[in-house]
């Protein structure tokens, strides 16, 4: 049976470590963290051990990601910050780190310096037993360039299905990288609402079944690639007014129920 995991809920008003008992109470098996402060991550790791939660992944910060492609000091500084995060992941025994390769619609061109930096990151992380999972985003060539450059199967792909349908609905990411799939980010949205204008505002992070995603297709695709890892929700209670009105406990229970529905589709073969 695939475990059910969830992201900590950004914008809910509670520190991540205080969310973990509620995540466990809702029924989830594990979680991933987006707050990359070392002290916060260590607190989460300790709390997870107490609660019996699996700390699946840490999501690297991405606001400075574009610098990695530029031959400037800012790119080296960003690479250093990623290495520091890998060190923390290793210390708290979190074996996967999610990394974006670009940020936004206006990005630098693919460059050898950027590829080399991602190569350095992967080598550094592997030596510390941390897998780098590169995530699909807007329709830029950078992810494909990184995945082609990074030929070490220790590292791999994070399939963000919400990003797939609102940024690149024409791209079959699993056909490209399903054999290199390491983890999932699962959420819903209404697809591309302004054809010809790919925009981050379409990335709503709704609960599954509240948008336009075809969940039968999603389950069939995971079966096709024999995925046996966690079904990991990456959702936000800021995406709809009705979510915001829910106590966090109620929202997490609703999220768990949606995750169970996806798992049932995956396991039933329907």
PEWODA-V848928 format. One record per helix or strand. SS is the DSSP state (hx for helix, st for strand). FROM is the first residue (numbers start at 0). LEN is the number of residues. If there is no record, write none. Layout:
SS FROM LEN
SS FROM LEN
This chain:
st 3 4
hx 15 11
st 29 4
hx 37 14
st 53 6
hx 64 5
hx 72 19
st 95 4
hx 111 16
st 130 5
hx 141 8
st 155 5
hx 160 7
hx 172 8
st 180 6
st 187 1
hx 199 3
st 205 1
hx 214 10
st 230 3
hx 240 5
hx 247 21
